[in-house]
Amino acid sequence: PSPAPGPKHFIDRNRVMLIKRVHNVDGILDELLQIRVITDEDYSNIRAEKTSTIKMRELLMGPIKSAGTRGKDGLYEALKVIEPRLTEELEM
């Protein structure tokens, strides 16, 4: 039998809340670009979106999904810096 899947990543567990509640998406994009989780093109395309909800959805469904665990880890670290209260709340 295959082993049971481990606990889901913070980003997967909180996807819906992150889309609804992250407001400073541009700050997160800055962090992700610096650690090279996203490309300049991803950065520009996502920044061009009108609302933080759309930006967050695009970020999660595009570059973060493509980058796998490394992307999720990077996003998590960026969230801890840019949205510390939200991150703490979701970890409870």
Jmol script that loads the backbone (N, CA, C; Angstrom):
load data "model"
ATOM      1  N   PRO A   1       0.840  -1.209   0.000  1.00  0.00           N
ATOM      2  CA  PRO A   1       0.000   0.000   0.000  1.00  0.00           C
ATOM      3  C   PRO A   1       0.877   1.262   0.000  1.00  0.00           C
ATOM      4  N   SER A   2       0.408   2.297  -0.678  1.00  0.00           N
ATOM      5  CA  SER A   2       1.195   3.537  -0.706  1.00  0.00           C
ATOM      6  C   SER A   2       1.034   4.289   0.613  1.00  0.00           C
ATOM      7  N   PRO A   3       2.077   5.001   1.013  1.00  0.00           N
ATOM      8  CA  PRO A   3       1.994   5.724   2.286  1.00  0.00           C
ATOM      9  C   PRO A   3       0.937   6.826   2.228  1.00  0.00           C
ATOM     10  N   ALA A   4       0.346   7.109   3.359  1.00  0.00           N
ATOM     11  CA  ALA A   4      -0.652   8.178   3.423  1.00  0.00           C
ATOM     12  C   ALA A   4       0.040   9.511   3.145  1.00  0.00           C
ATOM     13  N   PRO A   5      -0.632  10.406   2.427  1.00  0.00           N
ATOM     14  CA  PRO A   5       0.004  11.693   2.164  1.00  0.00           C
ATOM     15  C   PRO A   5       0.231  12.457   3.461  1.00  0.00           C
ATOM     16  N   GLY A   6       1.325  13.190   3.512  1.00  0.00           N
ATOM     17  CA  GLY A   6       1.641  13.972   4.714  1.00  0.00           C
ATOM     18  C   GLY A   6       0.710  15.166   4.826  1.00  0.00           C
ATOM     19  N   PRO A   7       0.921  15.946   5.873  1.00  0.00           N
ATOM     20  CA  PRO A   7       0.071  17.134   6.042  1.00  0.00           C
ATOM     21  C   PRO A   7       0.253  18.069   4.850  1.00  0.00           C
ATOM     22  N   LYS A   8      -0.836  18.679   4.424  1.00  0.00           N
ATOM     23  CA  LYS A   8      -0.768  19.584   3.283  1.00  0.00           C
ATOM     24  C   LYS A   8       0.053  20.819   3.642  1.00  0.00           C
ATOM     25  N   HIS A   9       0.685  21.375   2.637  1.00  0.00           N
ATOM     26  CA  HIS A   9       1.474  22.591   2.803  1.00  0.00           C
ATOM     27  C   HIS A   9       0.577  23.737   3.266  1.00  0.00           C
ATOM     28  N   PHE A  10       1.119  24.637   4.059  1.00  0.00           N
ATOM     29  CA  PHE A  10       0.403  25.820   4.542  1.00  0.00           C
ATOM     30  C   PHE A  10      -0.337  26.529   3.397  1.00  0.00           C
ATOM     31  N   ILE A  11       0.325  26.671   2.263  1.00  0.00           N
ATOM     32  CA  ILE A  11      -0.260  27.381   1.118  1.00  0.00           C
ATOM     33  C   ILE A  11      -1.483  26.629   0.588  1.00  0.00           C
ATOM     34  N   ASP A  12      -1.398  25.302   0.512  1.00  0.00           N
ATOM     35  CA  ASP A  12      -2.542  24.505   0.043  1.00  0.00           C
ATOM     36  C   ASP A  12      -3.698  24.539   1.037  1.00  0.00           C
ATOM     37  N   ARG A  13      -3.369  24.420   2.306  1.00  0.00           N
ATOM     38  CA  ARG A  13      -4.411  24.425   3.345  1.00  0.00           C
ATOM     39  C   ARG A  13      -5.176  25.735   3.397  1.00  0.00           C
ATOM     40  N   ASN A  14      -4.485  26.824   3.102  1.00  0.00           N
ATOM     41  CA  ASN A  14      -5.072  28.159   3.293  1.00  0.00           C
ATOM     42  C   ASN A  14      -5.336  28.903   1.993  1.00  0.00           C
ATOM     43  N   ARG A  15      -5.353  28.185   0.887  1.00  0.00           N
ATOM     44  CA  ARG A  15      -5.477  28.804  -0.432  1.00  0.00           C
ATOM     45  C   ARG A  15      -6.632  29.810  -0.516  1.00  0.00           C
ATOM     46  N   VAL A  16      -7.817  29.386  -0.122  1.00  0.00           N
ATOM     47  CA  VAL A  16      -8.993  30.247  -0.244  1.00  0.00           C
ATOM     48  C   VAL A  16      -8.847  31.505   0.619  1.00  0.00           C
ATOM     49  N   MET A  17      -8.372  31.340   1.845  1.00  0.00           N
ATOM     50  CA  MET A  17      -8.200  32.495   2.736  1.00  0.00           C
ATOM     51  C   MET A  17      -7.115  33.434   2.214  1.00  0.00           C
ATOM     52  N   LEU A  18      -6.068  32.874   1.630  1.00  0.00           N
ATOM     53  CA  LEU A  18      -5.005  33.721   1.082  1.00  0.00           C
ATOM     54  C   LEU A  18      -5.537  34.557  -0.079  1.00  0.00           C
ATOM     55  N   ILE A  19      -6.340  33.941  -0.943  1.00  0.00           N
ATOM     56  CA  ILE A  19      -6.919  34.678  -2.068  1.00  0.00           C
ATOM     57  C   ILE A  19      -7.820  35.801  -1.555  1.00  0.00           C
ATOM     58  N   LYS A  20      -8.605  35.516  -0.521  1.00  0.00           N
ATOM     59  CA  LYS A  20      -9.539  36.514   0.008  1.00  0.00           C
ATOM     60  C   LYS A  20      -8.857  37.613   0.808  1.00  0.00           C
ATOM     61  N   ARG A  21      -7.806  37.255   1.553  1.00  0.00           N
ATOM     62  CA  ARG A  21      -7.351  38.167   2.596  1.00  0.00           C
ATOM     63  C   ARG A  21      -5.970  38.791   2.433  1.00  0.00           C
ATOM     64  N   VAL A  22      -5.175  38.332   1.465  1.00  0.00           N
ATOM     65  CA  VAL A  22      -3.881  38.991   1.261  1.00  0.00           C
ATOM     66  C   VAL A  22      -4.130  40.270   0.475  1.00  0.00           C
ATOM     67  N   HIS A  23      -3.693  41.402   1.039  1.00  0.00           N
ATOM     68  CA  HIS A  23      -3.927  42.689   0.374  1.00  0.00           C
ATOM     69  C   HIS A  23      -2.667  43.241  -0.282  1.00  0.00           C
ATOM     70  N   ASN A  24      -1.514  43.038   0.341  1.00  0.00           N
ATOM     71  CA  ASN A  24      -0.272  43.587  -0.207  1.00  0.00           C
ATOM     72  C   ASN A  24       0.398  42.572  -1.126  1.00  0.00           C
ATOM     73  N   VAL A  25      -0.285  42.252  -2.216  1.00  0.00           N
ATOM     74  CA  VAL A  25       0.250  41.255  -3.153  1.00  0.00           C
ATOM     75  C   VAL A  25       1.521  41.789  -3.817  1.00  0.00           C
ATOM     76  N   ASP A  26       1.567  43.090  -4.093  1.00  0.00           N
ATOM     77  CA  ASP A  26       2.756  43.659  -4.737  1.00  0.00           C
ATOM     78  C   ASP A  26       3.999  43.454  -3.879  1.00  0.00           C
ATOM     79  N   GLY A  27       3.864  43.627  -2.577  1.00  0.00           N
ATOM     80  CA  GLY A  27       4.987  43.395  -1.665  1.00  0.00           C
ATOM     81  C   GLY A  27       5.450  41.948  -1.710  1.00  0.00           C
ATOM     82  N   ILE A  28       4.495  41.038  -1.802  1.00  0.00           N
ATOM     83  CA  ILE A  28       4.824  39.611  -1.887  1.00  0.00           C
ATOM     84  C   ILE A  28       5.514  39.317  -3.213  1.00  0.00           C
ATOM     85  N   LEU A  29       5.028  39.932  -4.287  1.00  0.00           N
ATOM     86  CA  LEU A  29       5.669  39.759  -5.589  1.00  0.00           C
ATOM     87  C   LEU A  29       7.118  40.245  -5.563  1.00  0.00           C
ATOM     88  N   ASP A  30       7.350  41.370  -4.876  1.00  0.00           N
ATOM     89  CA  ASP A  30       8.718  41.893  -4.749  1.00  0.00           C
ATOM     90  C   ASP A  30       9.622  40.856  -4.091  1.00  0.00           C
ATOM     91  N   GLU A  31       9.134  40.259  -2.999  1.00  0.00           N
ATOM     92  CA  GLU A  31       9.913  39.240  -2.282  1.00  0.00           C
ATOM     93  C   GLU A  31      10.179  38.021  -3.175  1.00  0.00           C
ATOM     94  N   LEU A  32       9.136  37.555  -3.855  1.00  0.00           N
ATOM     95  CA  LEU A  32       9.264  36.353  -4.688  1.00  0.00           C
ATOM     96  C   LEU A  32      10.193  36.576  -5.878  1.00  0.00           C
ATOM     97  N   LEU A  33      10.177  37.791  -6.417  1.00  0.00           N
ATOM     98  CA  LEU A  33      11.075  38.104  -7.524  1.00  0.00           C
ATOM     99  C   LEU A  33      12.524  38.097  -7.036  1.00  0.00           C
ATOM    100  N   GLN A  34      12.732  38.642  -5.849  1.00  0.00           N
ATOM    101  CA  GLN A  34      14.081  38.721  -5.298  1.00  0.00           C
ATOM    102  C   GLN A  34      14.682  37.333  -5.064  1.00  0.00           C
ATOM    103  N   ILE A  35      13.854  36.393  -4.605  1.00  0.00           N
ATOM    104  CA  ILE A  35      14.376  35.033  -4.365  1.00  0.00           C
ATOM    105  C   ILE A  35      14.184  34.128  -5.586  1.00  0.00           C
ATOM    106  N   ARG A  36      13.769  34.736  -6.691  1.00  0.00           N
ATOM    107  CA  ARG A  36      13.660  34.061  -7.985  1.00  0.00           C
ATOM    108  C   ARG A  36      12.674  32.910  -8.038  1.00  0.00           C
ATOM    109  N   VAL A  37      11.573  33.062  -7.312  1.00  0.00           N
ATOM    110  CA  VAL A  37      10.484  32.087  -7.422  1.00  0.00           C
ATOM    111  C   VAL A  37       9.622  32.459  -8.631  1.00  0.00           C
ATOM    112  N   ILE A  38       9.558  33.767  -8.932  1.00  0.00           N
ATOM    113  CA  ILE A  38       8.815  34.214 -10.112  1.00  0.00           C
ATOM    114  C   ILE A  38       9.766  34.956 -11.053  1.00  0.00           C
ATOM    115  N   THR A  39       9.369  35.023 -12.318  1.00  0.00           N
ATOM    116  CA  THR A  39      10.174  35.717 -13.327  1.00  0.00           C
ATOM    117  C   THR A  39       9.729  37.178 -13.428  1.00  0.00           C
ATOM    118  N   ASP A  40      10.519  37.976 -14.124  1.00  0.00           N
ATOM    119  CA  ASP A  40      10.134  39.367 -14.381  1.00  0.00           C
ATOM    120  C   ASP A  40       8.789  39.424 -15.105  1.00  0.00           C
ATOM    121  N   GLU A  41       8.598  38.482 -16.024  1.00  0.00           N
ATOM    122  CA  GLU A  41       7.344  38.451 -16.787  1.00  0.00           C
ATOM    123  C   GLU A  41       6.150  38.141 -15.875  1.00  0.00           C
ATOM    124  N   ASP A  42       6.301  37.121 -14.985  1.00  0.00           N
ATOM    125  CA  ASP A  42       5.230  36.804 -14.025  1.00  0.00           C
ATOM    126  C   ASP A  42       4.910  38.043 -13.187  1.00  0.00           C
ATOM    127  N   TYR A  43       5.969  38.672 -12.720  1.00  0.00           N
ATOM    128  CA  TYR A  43       5.848  39.864 -11.866  1.00  0.00           C
ATOM    129  C   TYR A  43       5.017  40.940 -12.563  1.00  0.00           C
ATOM    130  N   SER A  44       5.391  41.262 -13.796  1.00  0.00           N
ATOM    131  CA  SER A  44       4.685  42.307 -14.549  1.00  0.00           C
ATOM    132  C   SER A  44       3.233  41.933 -14.829  1.00  0.00           C
ATOM    133  N   ASN A  45       3.021  40.694 -15.253  1.00  0.00           N
ATOM    134  CA  ASN A  45       1.659  40.252 -15.580  1.00  0.00           C
ATOM    135  C   ASN A  45       0.749  40.291 -14.356  1.00  0.00           C
ATOM    136  N   ILE A  46       1.235  39.811 -13.227  1.00  0.00           N
ATOM    137  CA  ILE A  46       0.393  39.764 -12.027  1.00  0.00           C
ATOM    138  C   ILE A  46       0.161  41.169 -11.479  1.00  0.00           C
ATOM    139  N   ARG A  47       1.198  42.003 -11.499  1.00  0.00           N
ATOM    140  CA  ARG A  47       1.032  43.391 -11.023  1.00  0.00           C
ATOM    141  C   ARG A  47       0.000  44.143 -11.853  1.00  0.00           C
ATOM    142  N   ALA A  48      -0.151  43.778 -13.119  1.00  0.00           N
ATOM    143  CA  ALA A  48      -1.089  44.474 -14.008  1.00  0.00           C
ATOM    144  C   ALA A  48      -2.549  44.163 -13.683  1.00  0.00           C
ATOM    145  N   GLU A  49      -2.797  43.099 -12.922  1.00  0.00           N
ATOM    146  CA  GLU A  49      -4.180  42.753 -12.567  1.00  0.00           C
ATOM    147  C   GLU A  49      -4.779  43.827 -11.661  1.00  0.00           C
ATOM    148  N   LYS A  50      -6.125  43.942 -11.705  1.00  0.00           N
ATOM    149  CA  LYS A  50      -6.782  45.060 -11.033  1.00  0.00           C
ATOM    150  C   LYS A  50      -6.945  44.915  -9.524  1.00  0.00           C
ATOM    151  N   THR A  51      -7.240  43.714  -9.046  1.00  0.00           N
ATOM    152  CA  THR A  51      -7.519  43.571  -7.615  1.00  0.00           C
ATOM    153  C   THR A  51      -6.549  42.588  -6.967  1.00  0.00           C
ATOM    154  N   SER A  52      -6.403  42.721  -5.656  1.00  0.00           N
ATOM    155  CA  SER A  52      -5.516  41.804  -4.930  1.00  0.00           C
ATOM    156  C   SER A  52      -6.033  40.368  -5.011  1.00  0.00           C
ATOM    157  N   THR A  53      -7.352  40.199  -5.085  1.00  0.00           N
ATOM    158  CA  THR A  53      -7.929  38.859  -5.197  1.00  0.00           C
ATOM    159  C   THR A  53      -7.486  38.185  -6.495  1.00  0.00           C
ATOM    160  N   ILE A  54      -7.588  38.929  -7.594  1.00  0.00           N
ATOM    161  CA  ILE A  54      -7.185  38.373  -8.890  1.00  0.00           C
ATOM    162  C   ILE A  54      -5.676  38.123  -8.905  1.00  0.00           C
ATOM    163  N   LYS A  55      -4.908  39.057  -8.360  1.00  0.00           N
ATOM    164  CA  LYS A  55      -3.447  38.902  -8.313  1.00  0.00           C
ATOM    165  C   LYS A  55      -3.064  37.637  -7.558  1.00  0.00           C
ATOM    166  N   MET A  56      -3.686  37.436  -6.420  1.00  0.00           N
ATOM    167  CA  MET A  56      -3.360  36.279  -5.581  1.00  0.00           C
ATOM    168  C   MET A  56      -3.743  34.980  -6.293  1.00  0.00           C
ATOM    169  N   ARG A  57      -4.911  34.979  -6.907  1.00  0.00           N
ATOM    170  CA  ARG A  57      -5.360  33.785  -7.637  1.00  0.00           C
ATOM    171  C   ARG A  57      -4.390  33.468  -8.779  1.00  0.00           C
ATOM    172  N   GLU A  58      -4.003  34.486  -9.538  1.00  0.00           N
ATOM    173  CA  GLU A  58      -3.054  34.306 -10.640  1.00  0.00           C
ATOM    174  C   GLU A  58      -1.712  33.778 -10.130  1.00  0.00           C
ATOM    175  N   LEU A  59      -1.243  34.347  -9.034  1.00  0.00           N
ATOM    176  CA  LEU A  59       0.036  33.933  -8.452  1.00  0.00           C
ATOM    177  C   LEU A  59      -0.006  32.463  -8.047  1.00  0.00           C
ATOM    178  N   LEU A  60      -1.077  32.064  -7.363  1.00  0.00           N
ATOM    179  CA  LEU A  60      -1.194  30.684  -6.870  1.00  0.00           C
ATOM    180  C   LEU A  60      -1.374  29.681  -8.009  1.00  0.00           C
ATOM    181  N   MET A  61      -2.181  30.028  -8.984  1.00  0.00           N
ATOM    182  CA  MET A  61      -2.476  29.085 -10.067  1.00  0.00           C
ATOM    183  C   MET A  61      -1.364  29.020 -11.109  1.00  0.00           C
ATOM    184  N   GLY A  62      -0.564  30.074 -11.211  1.00  0.00           N
ATOM    185  CA  GLY A  62       0.504  30.118 -12.206  1.00  0.00           C
ATOM    186  C   GLY A  62       1.854  29.742 -11.614  1.00  0.00           C
ATOM    187  N   PRO A  63       2.663  30.767 -11.315  1.00  0.00           N
ATOM    188  CA  PRO A  63       4.059  30.532 -10.907  1.00  0.00           C
ATOM    189  C   PRO A  63       4.231  29.667  -9.663  1.00  0.00           C
ATOM    190  N   ILE A  64       3.370  29.825  -8.676  1.00  0.00           N
ATOM    191  CA  ILE A  64       3.552  29.041  -7.444  1.00  0.00           C
ATOM    192  C   ILE A  64       3.267  27.569  -7.712  1.00  0.00           C
ATOM    193  N   LYS A  65       2.213  27.302  -8.466  1.00  0.00           N
ATOM    194  CA  LYS A  65       1.889  25.921  -8.824  1.00  0.00           C
ATOM    195  C   LYS A  65       3.037  25.300  -9.620  1.00  0.00           C
ATOM    196  N   SER A  66       3.584  26.059 -10.584  1.00  0.00           N
ATOM    197  CA  SER A  66       4.696  25.567 -11.410  1.00  0.00           C
ATOM    198  C   SER A  66       5.954  25.298 -10.595  1.00  0.00           C
ATOM    199  N   ALA A  67       6.203  26.153  -9.600  1.00  0.00           N
ATOM    200  CA  ALA A  67       7.444  26.038  -8.819  1.00  0.00           C
ATOM    201  C   ALA A  67       7.374  24.938  -7.759  1.00  0.00           C
ATOM    202  N   GLY A  68       6.175  24.378  -7.544  1.00  0.00           N
ATOM    203  CA  GLY A  68       6.035  23.278  -6.588  1.00  0.00           C
ATOM    204  C   GLY A  68       6.358  23.689  -5.164  1.00  0.00           C
ATOM    205  N   THR A  69       6.961  22.777  -4.418  1.00  0.00           N
ATOM    206  CA  THR A  69       7.233  23.018  -2.997  1.00  0.00           C
ATOM    207  C   THR A  69       8.133  24.225  -2.794  1.00  0.00           C
ATOM    208  N   ARG A  70       9.122  24.390  -3.653  1.00  0.00           N
ATOM    209  CA  ARG A  70      10.022  25.541  -3.527  1.00  0.00           C
ATOM    210  C   ARG A  70       9.238  26.857  -3.620  1.00  0.00           C
ATOM    211  N   GLY A  71       8.299  26.903  -4.548  1.00  0.00           N
ATOM    212  CA  GLY A  71       7.468  28.096  -4.709  1.00  0.00           C
ATOM    213  C   GLY A  71       6.587  28.340  -3.500  1.00  0.00           C
ATOM    214  N   LYS A  72       5.991  27.275  -2.998  1.00  0.00           N
ATOM    215  CA  LYS A  72       5.125  27.389  -1.818  1.00  0.00           C
ATOM    216  C   LYS A  72       5.925  27.838  -0.605  1.00  0.00           C
ATOM    217  N   ASP A  73       7.124  27.269  -0.456  1.00  0.00           N
ATOM    218  CA  ASP A  73       7.979  27.673   0.661  1.00  0.00           C
ATOM    219  C   ASP A  73       8.356  29.150   0.543  1.00  0.00           C
ATOM    220  N   GLY A  74       8.677  29.572  -0.668  1.00  0.00           N
ATOM    221  CA  GLY A  74       9.029  30.976  -0.893  1.00  0.00           C
ATOM    222  C   GLY A  74       7.863  31.901  -0.592  1.00  0.00           C
ATOM    223  N   LEU A  75       6.680  31.515  -1.046  1.00  0.00           N
ATOM    224  CA  LEU A  75       5.483  32.312  -0.790  1.00  0.00           C
ATOM    225  C   LEU A  75       5.202  32.379   0.705  1.00  0.00           C
ATOM    226  N   TYR A  76       5.353  31.255   1.386  1.00  0.00           N
ATOM    227  CA  TYR A  76       5.130  31.218   2.830  1.00  0.00           C
ATOM    228  C   TYR A  76       6.083  32.184   3.549  1.00  0.00           C
ATOM    229  N   GLU A  77       7.356  32.157   3.176  1.00  0.00           N
ATOM    230  CA  GLU A  77       8.340  33.063   3.793  1.00  0.00           C
ATOM    231  C   GLU A  77       7.980  34.520   3.498  1.00  0.00           C
ATOM    232  N   ALA A  78       7.565  34.796   2.263  1.00  0.00           N
ATOM    233  CA  ALA A  78       7.168  36.160   1.900  1.00  0.00           C
ATOM    234  C   ALA A  78       5.946  36.607   2.704  1.00  0.00           C
ATOM    235  N   LEU A  79       4.990  35.702   2.882  1.00  0.00           N
ATOM    236  CA  LEU A  79       3.794  36.029   3.670  1.00  0.00           C
ATOM    237  C   LEU A  79       4.155  36.349   5.112  1.00  0.00           C
ATOM    238  N   LYS A  80       5.118  35.608   5.674  1.00  0.00           N
ATOM    239  CA  LYS A  80       5.521  35.867   7.063  1.00  0.00           C
ATOM    240  C   LYS A  80       6.109  37.268   7.208  1.00  0.00           C
ATOM    241  N   VAL A  81       6.766  37.768   6.163  1.00  0.00           N
ATOM    242  CA  VAL A  81       7.358  39.106   6.197  1.00  0.00           C
ATOM    243  C   VAL A  81       6.309  40.186   5.922  1.00  0.00           C
ATOM    244  N   ILE A  82       5.509  39.986   4.881  1.00  0.00           N
ATOM    245  CA  ILE A  82       4.602  41.022   4.382  1.00  0.00           C
ATOM    246  C   ILE A  82       3.246  41.015   5.104  1.00  0.00           C
ATOM    247  N   GLU A  83       2.758  39.836   5.456  1.00  0.00           N
ATOM    248  CA  GLU A  83       1.432  39.708   6.107  1.00  0.00           C
ATOM    249  C   GLU A  83       1.567  38.869   7.381  1.00  0.00           C
ATOM    250  N   PRO A  84       2.380  39.334   8.342  1.00  0.00           N
ATOM    251  CA  PRO A  84       2.660  38.495   9.516  1.00  0.00           C
ATOM    252  C   PRO A  84       1.419  38.158  10.359  1.00  0.00           C
ATOM    253  N   ARG A  85       0.520  39.113  10.526  1.00  0.00           N
ATOM    254  CA  ARG A  85      -0.678  38.845  11.340  1.00  0.00           C
ATOM    255  C   ARG A  85      -1.551  37.775  10.724  1.00  0.00           C
ATOM    256  N   LEU A  86      -1.766  37.886   9.427  1.00  0.00           N
ATOM    257  CA  LEU A  86      -2.582  36.904   8.715  1.00  0.00           C
ATOM    258  C   LEU A  86      -1.933  35.530   8.785  1.00  0.00           C
ATOM    259  N   THR A  87      -0.627  35.475   8.579  1.00  0.00           N
ATOM    260  CA  THR A  87       0.090  34.202   8.613  1.00  0.00           C
ATOM    261  C   THR A  87      -0.055  33.541   9.982  1.00  0.00           C
ATOM    262  N   GLU A  88       0.147  34.332  11.042  1.00  0.00           N
ATOM    263  CA  GLU A  88       0.006  33.800  12.410  1.00  0.00           C
ATOM    264  C   GLU A  88      -1.406  33.286  12.660  1.00  0.00           C
ATOM    265  N   GLU A  89      -2.388  34.070  12.227  1.00  0.00           N
ATOM    266  CA  GLU A  89      -3.796  33.700  12.427  1.00  0.00           C
ATOM    267  C   GLU A  89      -4.104  32.369  11.739  1.00  0.00           C
ATOM    268  N   LEU A  90      -3.630  32.202  10.512  1.00  0.00           N
ATOM    269  CA  LEU A  90      -3.912  30.987   9.759  1.00  0.00           C
ATOM    270  C   LEU A  90      -3.158  29.776  10.299  1.00  0.00           C
ATOM    271  N   GLU A  91      -2.062  30.009  11.004  1.00  0.00           N
ATOM    272  CA  GLU A  91      -1.296  28.887  11.569  1.00  0.00           C
ATOM    273  C   GLU A  91      -1.929  28.306  12.819  1.00  0.00           C
ATOM    274  N   MET A  92      -2.874  29.026  13.415  1.00  0.00           N
ATOM    275  CA  MET A  92      -3.485  28.539  14.668  1.00  0.00           C
ATOM    276  C   MET A  92      -4.349  27.316  14.433  1.00  0.00           C
TER     277      MET A  92
END
end "model"
wireframe off; spacefill off
backbone 0.3
color backbone group
